[in-house]
Every structure is written in structure tokens, then in C-alpha cells.
């Protein structure tokens, strides 16, 4: 046990003076001394041995024996500076007590203590001797902060020093919810900033990519326009070559197509032109009144030539008049046109008239084809529209409807040569020897490519009232489109006479032709009349032609009374209707 007792921090100190009859320690206050505090040595080298059986005096310990004990203590791990440095060092022996046992000092302080009184006599008797030496501060020892303060000689109760404790800094050692919230907020802010930066980077990348795409598209568009020669002031080498090449030297493929109306009769003719130099296609519509020159030198019309001379004869006559080179003839009867439209999956046409159903016998029925934009026509309705001619309309109105259907079919036809050839073969049509299935399919595929690309147009060949071509016509169509030169029959050299047979005998037409050609007139066949007439008639339109009309009547053996003024047929100067009186032999 300790011989001193510290009641607490800042309290008085007590020292052990003995034990009472029950073996309890008895303490007394220790006066405050100014001597410096010495370290406590529990195993001091000098002290007094306790001899409970000694009769008096004090026994001094053998220093050498204590040193041995001290060595043993050091070997057991107890150094001379035991527990925080309470080693007071070697102590000088104190004075001996007279008439008492040697005092028991287990801490070897070297101070003289009162003899052991088991009955506490010393505690109740007179004044006790004062201890001149401060003992160790053992009971209720202070913490490390007080010990350090004591070693520095500082007063722990100093007013100018603030007593900070570790628990006051809990936020340093212990995590708190606030710190976690701060960390979470920092993470959220950092993630949000990163997301914004990533969004900005992606937006910049998209803008750059879009700019590049737009630049490429613009460059491609400009390049295409340049190559096609559609830029003002600029043109590609190919376009410049096509534009600079004379019209007559340009490469063209031309075929003639004849539409035969098997239900109501009549024909419609058009030229299909593919210009491989300018990469353009054209449908040239030819009026039936176009004047042609026959093999015998006589003047005839296109309609009569198609009907009488057939494919090869008409093709040659067109080559002569238009100065072009037609490669083949395509005869397209209306049933084949219907099959062609059905095979390409119908066509869309901007119709310009309501077309009644030709098979309907009732009046007031709804039209088969209605007037309007982008009207979808099947094979049957396309044929009805292509051959329709309203009462009082000119023949060219029906011809233009046929041209609309042709161009619409080309837009729907395959631009692949093999595909177009297959379509032609499905028609099971017997073609002219000048044109095979493969040739026609390849040619139509080329035109279909032009039509799909918007490089196709339809034009009407302007013809004068006499069937000849004007200079304007020669410049705009014959030269620019066909690359030829117009060579209409010479109408000034002979009087054109149109003859219609109303005698009931077919051979009379041939007799009249021979007679007129022999008289120096130009023969134009006017066909056969639907009814037989008894008297013949010679009609002239211009008063200047009256004498010429009289000469015609004499050439045919008709009387002068047959000559009259009236309306003549197209392309003719004088019209003749042969009646049964033509059978009278002409006067010599």
C-alpha cells in the first residue's frame, strides 16, 4: 500500500501513520513543502528492513543484498524507474528511533517512521514527528495530461491555459452524419459536373458529325449538278460534250409505234426517241394528217400509209419526210396495250376529260375514267382513255392522251434490260421482223431510266393544214429532237386531189388514181364512203382553183356541172367524190 493518500485533484495530501485495531490504515495531513518532487524508487538501494521480532532499533539493509534484489527486479521487468518515474535514487540512512522497533518502509524512502503499534496507540497519543521528506503521489493518480503538466512545472489550474479534452474533438476521430452528407454532396456535384461535361462533349461530336454529313451532301449535290450541266455558268465535261455536239451528230435510237384500235378502228402513231448523248428521252406524237410521199411519188397521209403500206412502207416514208433513221416498228394493238399496263401494275395519269364506258348501253352512267390529277388507270381504263376522242374535238386531242399513257407506262416499266425484256415477252406479241424481243426490251429499259429520272418529255409534231411541216417545226422538233431535216412533198408542182370512192366498186379508186397521176395531178386517197352516191362531185375551196377543179373533172370524165365550191378535205386542193356516174366512159 502507499504511505500517502491523495484525496483528489487539487486536494490535500495525507500520509500513513499506522493502523487501527481493526487493521485499517490511519492517515494524517502532510504539510506542503517547497522541496522539488523526487522520483519514487520502489526498490531503492538503501532502506530499512522490517523485523517484526526485533526488540528495538533499526536494522540497516545490506546494500549489496538490495542490489541483488534490484537486479532480480530488473530481470522480472521492474526497472528502477518504476511506474512513471518514482525512483528517488539512493537514500541516506535516517536517525535511529530510541526504544522502538525499526520502522517498516516498503518503499525505501529512507524516512524514519513511528514504531508499529498494533493497537493504534501512536495514533491517539501526542504529536507525531514531522516527516521532512515528500513521499510519492500514488492514490488517485492524474492522467497523462496532468503528469506532463507536472513535469513542465506548470500549474494545471492556470487561468490562461484552456483545458481541451479529446472528447471535444469527436468530429476528428468519429464519423458523423454531417461529414457523410458533405461527402455525398461532393460526389453528387462531381458526378453532375462530369455528366454535364460528357453531355457537352457528345453535343460537340454530334454537331461536328452533322456538319460533316451536310458538307458531304452539299458537295455531292453540287457535283451531280456540275456533272449534269445544270449549274449556271458551269458544266461537266459530259454535259459540255452533249451541248456542244451538233444535233445531227448526236447519237439517237428511234423506233415508231402504231396503236391500232381494234374495237372502233383507227390508228395513232408516235416516235420513241432515246438520245444517248444528252441522256434524254422523248415521245414525238405524229398527226395522222402528216403528208408522206409514196413509192410511186404520190402524196398520201400517215393514216392511209399505216393502213395500206404497213410497217415497212410507212417507216421508209417517215424517214424521207423527217430525215431521220427509224430502227424498227412496234405495232401495238389495244389488247396488248391493256396487257402491258396490267403487267406493270397500273399507271397514274393526269386525265383531262371524263371518259364514258364504251361498253355501256345506258345513258347517264358514271364515267369509266374521271378527270383529275394522278388518276390510277388499269389496263382497260388506260386503253379507253388513250383512244377517247370527244365529239367536236380535234384528232390531236386523242393523240395527246395516247402520249400520256405511253409516258406513264415507261415510268412504271423496269429500267433493267432483262426485266423489261421479260415484260415484253409476257405480252406474247408477234413483233415486226425489224425488232426482236431483246431489242425492244433493251430500248424500253433505257427510256424507262430517263422517265424515272425526270429526263423524259412528250411533244406534238406541228403540222400545217396541208400536212406539210413548217420551218418552225423543222427547227424545234425535227432538227433538235430527231436530228433530221424536214422534206415534205413539193406541193407547188402539182394540184393535190383527194378522191373518195362512193361508187360501190373498189377498183374505181385505182382507176381514178391512174387517171389523175397521168394528168399531172397529185393523188390523195380519201377512202371509201359509207353510202353509195349516184352523182359524182368535184369541190374546190379557193376561187383561184376553180379552173383547176374543172380540169380534174375532165380528167376523170365528169361533166362540168359536177364542179362546185365548198369545203375540201385536209391536205387537198380539190376533193372528189366518185358516184355511180363515174362509170360512164370519159369523153375523148
C-alpha positions as CSV (number, residue, x, y, z in Angstrom):
1,X,0.0,0.0,0.0
2,X,1.0,3.6,-0.3
3,X,2.1,5.7,2.7
4,X,0.4,8.8,1.3
5,X,-3.1,9.4,0.1
6,X,-4.2,12.0,-2.4
7,X,-7.9,12.8,-1.9
8,X,-8.3,14.0,-5.5
9,X,-7.1,16.6,-7.9
10,X,-6.3,19.8,-6.2
11,X,-7.0,18.3,-2.6
12,X,-4.7,17.9,0.5
13,X,-2.3,15.1,0.8
14,X,-2.2,12.6,3.7
15,X,0.4,10.2,5.0
16,X,0.0,6.8,6.6
17,X,0.7,6.9,10.3
18,X,-0.5,3.4,11.3
19,X,-3.4,1.0,11.6
20,X,-6.2,0.9,14.0
21,X,-7.3,-2.1,16.0
22,X,-9.2,-3.5,13.0
23,X,-6.2,-3.3,10.7
24,X,-7.4,-0.2,8.9
25,X,-4.8,2.4,7.8
26,X,-4.8,5.8,9.6
27,X,-3.7,8.9,7.7
28,X,-2.8,12.5,8.6
29,X,-2.3,15.7,6.6
30,X,1.1,16.3,5.2
31,X,2.4,19.9,5.3
32,X,3.2,21.5,2.0
33,X,6.9,21.6,1.3
34,X,8.7,23.6,-1.3
35,X,11.3,21.0,-1.9
36,X,11.3,19.7,-5.5
37,X,9.5,16.4,-6.0
38,X,11.7,13.5,-6.3
39,X,11.2,10.3,-8.2
40,X,9.9,7.3,-6.4
41,X,12.1,4.2,-6.3
42,X,10.1,1.3,-5.0
43,X,13.3,-0.7,-5.0
44,X,15.7,1.9,-3.7
45,X,19.2,0.6,-2.9
46,X,19.1,1.9,0.7
47,X,16.3,1.3,3.2
48,X,15.5,-0.4,6.4
49,X,14.4,-4.0,6.7
50,X,11.3,-4.7,8.6
51,X,11.9,-7.1,11.6
52,X,8.6,-7.7,13.4
53,X,10.5,-9.6,16.0
54,X,13.3,-7.1,16.7
55,X,13.4,-5.8,20.2
56,X,14.4,-2.3,19.2
57,X,16.3,-0.1,16.9
58,X,16.5,-0.2,13.2
59,X,18.3,-2.7,11.1
60,X,20.1,-1.3,8.1
61,X,19.8,-3.3,4.9
62,X,22.8,-4.6,3.2
63,X,23.3,-2.5,0.0
64,X,24.8,-5.4,-1.8
65,X,21.9,-7.7,-1.0
66,X,19.5,-5.0,-2.2
67,X,21.4,-4.5,-5.3
68,X,21.0,-8.2,-6.0
69,X,17.3,-7.8,-5.4
70,X,17.3,-4.9,-7.7
71,X,19.0,-7.0,-10.4
72,X,16.3,-9.6,-9.9
73,X,13.7,-7.0,-10.2
74,X,15.1,-5.8,-13.4
75,X,15.2,-9.3,-14.7
76,X,11.5,-9.6,-13.8
77,X,10.7,-6.4,-15.8
78,X,10.6,-3.9,-12.9
79,X,13.2,-1.2,-13.5
80,X,14.4,1.2,-11.0
81,X,12.3,3.9,-12.6
82,X,9.0,2.1,-11.7
83,X,5.6,3.2,-12.9
84,X,6.1,6.7,-14.3
85,X,9.4,7.5,-12.8
86,X,9.0,7.3,-8.9
87,X,12.6,6.4,-8.3
88,X,14.1,8.7,-5.7
89,X,17.6,7.3,-6.1
90,X,19.8,6.1,-3.3
91,X,18.6,7.4,0.1
92,X,20.8,8.3,3.1
93,X,20.0,6.5,6.4
94,X,18.0,8.4,8.8
95,X,18.5,8.7,12.6
96,X,17.5,5.7,14.7
97,X,14.5,5.8,16.9
98,X,15.1,5.2,20.6
99,X,13.3,2.5,22.3
100,X,11.2,1.3,19.3
101,X,11.2,-1.2,16.7
102,X,12.7,-0.4,13.3
103,X,10.1,1.3,11.1
104,X,8.6,-0.6,8.1
105,X,9.0,1.3,5.0
106,X,8.2,-0.8,2.0
107,X,9.0,2.0,-0.5
108,X,12.5,2.6,0.9
109,X,12.0,6.3,1.3
110,X,14.7,6.5,4.0
111,X,12.4,8.4,6.4
112,X,12.1,7.4,10.0
113,X,8.6,6.2,10.9
114,X,6.9,5.6,14.1
115,X,7.2,2.1,15.6
116,X,4.4,-0.2,14.7
117,X,1.6,-0.1,17.1
118,X,-0.9,-2.8,16.5
119,X,-3.4,-1.1,18.9
120,X,-3.1,2.4,17.4
121,X,-1.5,3.9,20.4
122,X,0.6,6.1,18.4
123,X,-2.4,7.4,16.5
124,X,-4.1,8.6,19.7
125,X,-1.0,9.8,21.7
126,X,0.9,13.1,21.4
127,X,2.3,14.9,18.5
128,X,3.9,12.8,15.8
129,X,7.3,13.6,14.4
130,X,7.1,15.6,11.1
131,X,8.3,13.9,8.0
132,X,10.9,16.2,6.3
133,X,10.6,14.4,3.0
134,X,7.8,14.4,0.4
135,X,6.6,10.9,-0.5
136,X,5.3,9.6,-3.8
137,X,2.0,10.8,-5.2
138,X,0.2,7.4,-5.6
139,X,-3.5,7.4,-4.7
140,X,-5.9,8.6,-7.5
141,X,-3.1,9.4,-9.9
142,X,-3.7,12.0,-12.5
143,X,-4.0,11.3,-16.2
144,X,-1.2,11.7,-18.8
145,X,-2.1,15.4,-19.3
146,X,-1.6,16.2,-15.6
147,X,1.7,14.2,-15.5
148,X,3.1,16.1,-18.4
149,X,2.0,19.4,-16.9
150,X,3.6,18.5,-13.6
151,X,6.9,17.6,-15.4
152,X,6.8,21.0,-17.2
153,X,6.3,22.8,-13.8
154,X,3.0,24.3,-15.0
155,X,0.1,24.9,-12.9
156,X,-2.8,22.9,-14.3
157,X,-5.2,25.4,-12.8
158,X,-3.6,28.3,-14.7
159,X,-6.3,30.7,-15.8
160,X,-4.6,31.5,-19.1
161,X,-4.4,27.8,-20.3
162,X,-7.6,26.3,-21.7
163,X,-8.3,22.7,-20.8
164,X,-9.1,20.9,-24.1
165,X,-10.2,17.3,-23.9
166,X,-10.1,14.7,-26.6
167,X,-13.9,14.1,-26.5
168,X,-14.3,17.8,-27.5
169,X,-12.8,16.8,-30.9
170,X,-15.1,14.0,-31.7
171,X,-15.6,15.1,-35.3
172,X,-11.9,14.3,-35.9
173,X,-11.9,10.7,-34.6
174,X,-15.6,9.8,-35.0
175,X,-17.5,9.9,-38.3
176,X,-20.7,11.9,-38.2
177,X,-23.8,12.2,-40.4
178,X,-22.8,15.7,-41.4
179,X,-19.5,14.6,-42.8
180,X,-21.2,11.8,-44.8
181,X,-23.7,14.3,-46.2
182,X,-20.8,16.6,-47.2
183,X,-19.1,13.7,-48.9
184,X,-22.3,12.6,-50.7
185,X,-22.9,16.2,-51.8
186,X,-19.3,16.5,-53.2
187,X,-19.8,13.2,-55.0
188,X,-23.1,14.3,-56.4
189,X,-21.6,17.6,-57.5
190,X,-18.7,15.9,-59.1
191,X,-20.9,13.4,-60.9
192,X,-23.2,16.2,-62.1
193,X,-20.3,18.2,-63.4
194,X,-18.9,15.1,-65.2
195,X,-22.3,14.4,-66.7
196,X,-22.5,18.0,-68.0
197,X,-19.1,17.8,-69.4
198,X,-19.9,14.5,-71.1
199,X,-23.1,15.9,-72.5
200,X,-21.2,18.9,-73.9
201,X,-18.6,16.6,-75.5
202,X,-21.4,14.5,-77.1
203,X,-23.2,17.6,-78.3
204,X,-20.0,18.8,-79.9
205,X,-19.3,15.5,-81.5
206,X,-22.9,15.4,-82.9
207,X,-22.6,18.9,-84.3
208,X,-19.3,18.1,-85.9
209,X,-20.7,14.9,-87.4
210,X,-23.8,16.7,-88.7
211,X,-21.6,19.4,-90.2
212,X,-19.5,16.8,-92.0
213,X,-22.6,15.0,-93.3
214,X,-24.2,18.2,-94.6
215,X,-20.9,19.2,-96.2
216,X,-20.7,15.8,-98.0
217,X,-24.3,16.1,-99.1
218,X,-23.8,19.6,-100.4
219,X,-20.6,18.6,-102.2
220,X,-22.3,15.6,-103.7
221,X,-25.3,17.7,-104.8
222,X,-23.1,20.3,-106.4
223,X,-21.0,17.6,-108.0
224,X,-24.1,16.0,-109.5
225,X,-25.4,19.3,-110.8
226,X,-22.0,20.1,-112.2
227,X,-21.8,16.7,-113.9
228,X,-25.3,17.0,-115.3
229,X,-24.5,20.5,-116.6
230,X,-27.3,22.2,-114.6
231,X,-25.1,24.7,-112.7
232,X,-25.4,28.2,-114.3
233,X,-22.1,29.0,-115.9
234,X,-20.6,25.6,-115.1
235,X,-21.0,22.2,-116.8
236,X,-19.3,18.9,-116.6
237,X,-17.2,17.5,-119.5
238,X,-20.0,15.1,-120.4
239,X,-22.7,17.8,-120.4
240,X,-20.5,20.1,-122.3
241,X,-19.8,17.5,-124.9
242,X,-23.6,16.8,-125.3
243,X,-24.3,20.5,-125.6
244,X,-21.5,21.3,-128.0
245,X,-22.2,18.3,-130.2
246,X,-24.3,19.3,-133.2
247,X,-27.9,18.0,-133.2
248,X,-27.3,16.0,-136.3
249,X,-24.2,14.3,-134.8
250,X,-25.8,13.2,-131.6
251,X,-26.4,9.5,-131.0
252,X,-30.1,8.6,-131.1
253,X,-32.2,5.4,-131.0
254,X,-35.6,5.8,-132.7
255,X,-38.5,3.4,-133.2
256,X,-42.0,4.0,-134.4
257,X,-45.1,2.7,-132.5
258,X,-48.5,2.3,-134.1
259,X,-51.5,1.9,-131.8
260,X,-54.3,0.1,-133.6
261,X,-57.8,0.4,-132.1
262,X,-59.2,-3.0,-132.8
263,X,-62.7,-2.1,-131.4
264,X,-63.5,1.2,-133.2
265,X,-60.8,1.3,-135.9
266,X,-58.2,4.0,-136.5
267,X,-54.5,4.3,-135.7
268,X,-52.3,6.5,-133.6
269,X,-48.6,6.9,-134.3
270,X,-45.7,8.1,-132.2
271,X,-41.9,8.1,-132.4
272,X,-39.9,6.9,-129.3
273,X,-36.6,8.7,-129.2
274,X,-33.7,7.9,-126.8
275,X,-30.8,10.4,-127.1
276,X,-27.8,8.6,-125.6
277,X,-25.6,11.8,-126.0
278,X,-27.8,14.1,-123.9
279,X,-29.3,11.3,-121.8
280,X,-32.9,12.4,-122.6
281,X,-35.9,10.6,-123.9
282,X,-38.8,12.0,-126.0
283,X,-42.1,10.8,-127.4
284,X,-42.9,12.6,-130.6
285,X,-46.6,12.4,-131.5
286,X,-47.3,12.3,-135.3
287,X,-50.7,13.5,-136.5
288,X,-52.5,11.3,-139.0
289,X,-52.7,14.2,-141.5
290,X,-48.9,14.3,-141.9
291,X,-48.2,14.3,-145.6
292,X,-46.0,11.5,-146.9
293,X,-44.7,10.6,-150.3
294,X,-45.4,7.1,-151.6
295,X,-43.1,4.9,-153.6
296,X,-44.8,5.9,-156.8
297,X,-44.3,9.6,-156.0
298,X,-47.9,10.2,-155.0
299,X,-48.7,12.2,-151.8
300,X,-50.6,10.3,-149.1
301,X,-51.3,10.8,-145.4
302,X,-49.8,9.0,-142.4
303,X,-53.1,7.3,-141.5
304,X,-53.6,5.9,-145.1
305,X,-49.9,4.8,-145.2
306,X,-50.2,2.8,-142.0
307,X,-53.4,1.2,-143.2
308,X,-52.2,0.4,-146.8
309,X,-48.4,0.3,-146.8
310,X,-47.9,-1.4,-143.5
311,X,-44.9,-1.2,-141.2
312,X,-42.0,-1.1,-143.6
313,X,-43.6,1.2,-146.1
314,X,-44.6,3.8,-143.5
315,X,-41.2,3.6,-141.8
316,X,-39.4,4.4,-145.0
317,X,-41.8,7.3,-145.8
318,X,-41.3,8.8,-142.4
319,X,-37.5,8.6,-142.8
320,X,-37.9,10.5,-146.1
321,X,-40.1,13.2,-144.7
322,X,-38.4,13.7,-141.3
323,X,-34.8,13.0,-142.4
324,X,-34.2,10.5,-139.5
325,X,-33.3,6.8,-139.2
326,X,-36.0,4.7,-137.6
327,X,-34.6,1.4,-136.4
328,X,-37.8,-0.6,-136.0
329,X,-41.6,-0.6,-136.0
330,X,-43.7,-1.7,-132.9
331,X,-47.3,-2.5,-133.7
332,X,-49.3,-2.2,-130.5
333,X,-52.9,-3.3,-130.7
334,X,-55.2,-2.1,-128.0
335,X,-55.4,-5.6,-126.3
336,X,-51.6,-5.7,-126.0
337,X,-51.6,-2.2,-124.5
338,X,-54.1,-3.4,-121.9
339,X,-51.9,-6.3,-121.0
340,X,-48.8,-4.0,-120.9
341,X,-50.5,-1.7,-118.4
342,X,-51.7,-4.6,-116.2
343,X,-48.2,-6.2,-116.3
344,X,-46.5,-3.0,-114.9
345,X,-49.1,-2.7,-112.1
346,X,-51.4,0.1,-113.4
347,X,-50.4,3.7,-114.2
348,X,-51.0,7.1,-112.8
349,X,-52.2,9.7,-115.3
350,X,-53.4,13.3,-115.0
351,X,-56.5,12.9,-117.0
352,X,-58.1,15.9,-118.9
353,X,-61.5,14.5,-119.6
354,X,-64.2,12.2,-118.3
355,X,-64.3,9.1,-120.4
356,X,-67.5,7.1,-120.7
357,X,-67.6,3.4,-120.6
358,X,-67.7,2.3,-124.3
359,X,-69.4,-1.0,-123.4
360,X,-72.2,0.7,-121.5
361,X,-75.5,0.9,-123.4
362,X,-77.3,3.1,-120.8
363,X,-77.1,6.8,-120.7
364,X,-76.3,8.7,-117.6
365,X,-73.9,6.1,-116.2
366,X,-70.9,7.2,-114.3
367,X,-67.7,7.7,-116.4
368,X,-65.2,4.9,-116.7
369,X,-62.3,7.4,-116.3
370,X,-62.8,10.6,-114.3
371,X,-61.0,13.9,-114.9
372,X,-58.4,14.7,-112.3
373,X,-54.8,14.6,-111.1
374,X,-52.9,11.3,-110.7
375,X,-55.8,9.1,-111.7
376,X,-54.9,5.4,-111.4
377,X,-55.7,3.6,-114.6
378,X,-55.9,-0.2,-115.1
379,X,-55.3,-1.8,-118.4
380,X,-58.9,-1.5,-119.6
381,X,-59.3,2.1,-118.4
382,X,-55.9,3.1,-119.9
383,X,-57.0,1.9,-123.3
384,X,-60.3,3.7,-123.0
385,X,-58.5,7.0,-122.1
386,X,-55.8,6.6,-124.8
387,X,-58.3,6.1,-127.6
388,X,-61.0,8.5,-126.5
389,X,-62.0,11.5,-128.7
390,X,-64.9,13.6,-127.5
391,X,-67.4,14.8,-130.1
392,X,-66.2,18.0,-131.8
393,X,-62.6,17.5,-130.6
394,X,-59.6,17.6,-132.9
395,X,-57.8,14.4,-133.7
396,X,-54.7,15.7,-131.9
397,X,-56.6,15.7,-128.5
398,X,-56.9,11.9,-128.6
399,X,-53.2,11.6,-129.8
400,X,-52.1,13.6,-126.7
401,X,-54.0,11.2,-124.4
402,X,-52.2,8.3,-126.0
403,X,-48.8,10.1,-125.3
404,X,-49.7,10.5,-121.6
405,X,-50.4,6.7,-121.3
406,X,-47.1,5.8,-123.0
407,X,-45.0,8.0,-120.7
408,X,-46.8,6.7,-117.6
409,X,-46.1,3.1,-118.7
410,X,-42.4,4.0,-119.1
411,X,-42.2,5.4,-115.6
412,X,-43.6,2.1,-114.2
413,X,-41.5,-0.2,-116.5
414,X,-38.3,-1.8,-115.2
415,X,-35.2,0.1,-116.2
416,X,-33.3,-3.2,-116.2
417,X,-32.9,-4.6,-119.7
418,X,-33.6,-8.2,-118.7
419,X,-36.7,-7.1,-116.7
420,X,-38.1,-5.0,-119.5
421,X,-37.4,-7.8,-122.0
422,X,-39.4,-10.2,-119.7
423,X,-42.3,-7.8,-119.7
424,X,-42.3,-7.6,-123.5
425,X,-42.2,-11.4,-123.8
426,X,-45.2,-11.8,-121.5
427,X,-47.2,-9.9,-124.0
428,X,-46.8,-12.9,-126.4
429,X,-46.9,-10.4,-129.3
430,X,-45.7,-11.1,-132.8
431,X,-43.4,-8.2,-133.5
432,X,-42.2,-6.8,-136.8
433,X,-39.1,-8.6,-138.1
434,X,-37.2,-5.4,-137.8
435,X,-37.5,-5.5,-134.0
436,X,-36.8,-8.5,-131.7
437,X,-37.9,-9.0,-128.1
438,X,-34.4,-8.3,-126.7
439,X,-34.0,-5.2,-128.9
440,X,-37.4,-3.8,-127.8
441,X,-36.8,-4.7,-124.1
442,X,-33.4,-3.1,-124.0
443,X,-34.6,0.1,-125.8
444,X,-37.7,0.4,-123.5
445,X,-35.5,-0.1,-120.4
446,X,-33.3,2.8,-121.5
447,X,-36.3,5.0,-121.9
448,X,-37.7,3.9,-118.6
449,X,-34.5,5.1,-116.9
450,X,-34.9,8.5,-118.5
451,X,-38.5,8.7,-117.4
452,X,-37.8,7.7,-113.8
453,X,-35.1,10.4,-113.6
454,X,-37.3,13.1,-115.0
455,X,-35.4,13.4,-118.3
456,X,-38.3,12.5,-120.5
457,X,-40.9,14.6,-122.3
458,X,-43.8,14.3,-124.8
459,X,-44.2,16.7,-127.7
460,X,-46.5,17.0,-130.6
461,X,-45.2,17.5,-134.1
462,X,-46.9,20.6,-135.5
463,X,-48.4,20.0,-139.0
464,X,-49.9,22.6,-141.3
465,X,-53.4,22.3,-142.8
466,X,-51.9,20.7,-145.9
467,X,-50.0,18.1,-143.9
468,X,-46.6,19.7,-144.5
469,X,-44.0,20.8,-142.0
470,X,-43.2,24.5,-141.4
471,X,-39.8,26.0,-140.9
472,X,-40.6,26.5,-137.2
473,X,-41.5,22.8,-136.9
474,X,-38.3,21.8,-138.6
475,X,-36.2,23.8,-136.1
476,X,-37.9,22.9,-132.8
477,X,-38.7,19.2,-133.3
478,X,-37.3,17.7,-136.4
479,X,-33.8,19.1,-136.0
480,X,-33.4,19.4,-132.2
481,X,-35.2,16.2,-131.2
482,X,-34.9,13.9,-134.3
483,X,-31.7,15.4,-135.6
484,X,-33.1,15.4,-139.2
485,X,-34.2,17.8,-141.8
486,X,-37.9,18.1,-143.0
487,X,-38.5,17.1,-146.6
488,X,-42.2,17.5,-147.2
489,X,-43.6,16.6,-150.7
490,X,-43.4,19.5,-153.1
491,X,-47.0,20.8,-153.1
492,X,-46.4,23.6,-155.6
493,X,-45.6,21.4,-158.5
494,X,-48.9,19.6,-158.8
495,X,-52.5,20.0,-157.7
496,X,-53.4,17.8,-154.8
497,X,-56.6,15.9,-155.4
498,X,-58.3,13.8,-152.7
499,X,-60.6,11.0,-154.1
500,X,-63.3,9.2,-152.1
501,X,-65.0,6.2,-153.6
502,X,-68.8,6.2,-153.4
503,X,-69.5,4.1,-156.4
504,X,-69.7,0.8,-154.6
505,X,-66.9,-0.7,-156.7
506,X,-63.5,-0.8,-155.0
507,X,-61.5,-0.9,-158.3
508,X,-62.8,2.6,-159.3
509,X,-60.3,4.2,-156.8
510,X,-57.4,2.7,-158.6
511,X,-58.7,3.8,-162.0
512,X,-59.1,7.3,-160.7
513,X,-55.6,7.3,-159.3
514,X,-54.0,6.3,-162.5
515,X,-56.0,8.9,-164.5
516,X,-55.1,11.7,-162.1
517,X,-51.3,10.8,-162.0
518,X,-51.4,10.7,-165.8
519,X,-52.9,14.1,-165.9
520,X,-50.1,15.6,-163.7
521,X,-52.1,15.8,-160.5
522,X,-51.1,14.6,-157.0
523,X,-53.4,11.8,-155.9
524,X,-54.6,11.7,-152.3
525,X,-56.8,8.8,-151.3
526,X,-59.8,9.8,-149.3
527,X,-61.1,6.3,-148.5
528,X,-64.4,4.7,-149.2
529,X,-67.7,6.3,-148.5
530,X,-70.2,4.6,-146.2
531,X,-73.1,5.1,-148.7
532,X,-73.3,4.9,-152.4
533,X,-74.0,8.1,-154.3
534,X,-75.4,8.3,-157.8
535,X,-73.7,11.5,-158.9
536,X,-70.1,12.5,-158.6
537,X,-68.9,15.8,-157.1
538,X,-65.7,17.9,-157.6
539,X,-65.2,20.6,-154.8
540,X,-62.8,23.4,-154.6
541,X,-62.3,25.8,-151.7
542,X,-60.4,28.7,-153.3
543,X,-61.8,30.6,-156.3
544,X,-58.4,30.5,-157.9
545,X,-58.7,26.7,-158.0
546,X,-62.0,26.7,-160.0
547,X,-60.3,26.2,-163.3
548,X,-58.1,23.5,-161.9
549,X,-61.2,21.8,-160.5
550,X,-62.7,21.9,-164.0
551,X,-59.6,20.2,-165.4
552,X,-59.8,17.5,-162.7
553,X,-63.4,16.8,-163.7
554,X,-62.5,16.5,-167.4
555,X,-59.6,14.2,-166.5
556,X,-62.0,11.8,-164.7
557,X,-64.7,12.0,-167.4
558,X,-67.1,14.0,-165.3
559,X,-69.3,16.9,-166.5
560,X,-68.6,20.5,-165.6
561,X,-71.8,20.6,-163.7
562,X,-70.1,18.3,-161.1
563,X,-67.7,21.2,-160.2
564,X,-68.8,23.2,-157.1
565,X,-67.3,25.4,-154.4
566,X,-67.3,24.0,-150.9
567,X,-65.1,22.5,-148.1
568,X,-62.3,20.3,-149.1
569,X,-60.5,17.6,-147.1
570,X,-57.3,18.2,-145.3
571,X,-54.1,18.4,-147.3
572,X,-56.0,18.6,-150.6
573,X,-56.7,21.4,-153.0
574,X,-59.6,19.7,-154.7
575,X,-61.8,17.0,-153.3
576,X,-63.6,14.4,-155.5
577,X,-66.4,12.1,-154.5
578,X,-66.9,9.4,-157.2
579,X,-70.5,8.4,-157.8
580,X,-72.1,5.8,-160.0
581,X,-72.0,8.2,-162.9
582,X,-68.2,7.7,-162.9
583,X,-68.8,4.5,-164.7
584,X,-69.6,6.5,-167.8
585,X,-66.6,6.4,-170.0
586,X,-64.8,9.8,-170.1
587,X,-65.2,11.8,-173.3
588,X,-62.3,11.9,-175.6
